[in-house]
């Protein structure tokens, strides 16, 4: 049986980062595990909206996301 453990987003060591294609320094980042999996139910309502938006506009507004260590 597979179990899913919730991760506290405030203690995440990694983030999934969507870099803007048009505005240097503008990006959206979300706590994730080392594989880039974001616990959607742990996000605030606004963060979830931003995450879903970023995913929907990859290639038009944001680059494909990448996983990086927090603070990197």
VENWOMO-V812530 format. One record per helix or strand of 2 or more residues. SS is the DSSP state (helix for helix, strand for strand). FROM is the first residue (numbers start at 0). TO is the last residue. If there is no record, write none. Layout:
# VENWOMO-V812530
ss->{SS	SS}
from->{FROM	FROM}
to->{TO	TO}
This chain:
# VENWOMO-V812530
ss->{helix	strand	strand	helix	helix	strand}
from->{8	13	26	39	44	65}
to->{10	19	31	41	55	68}
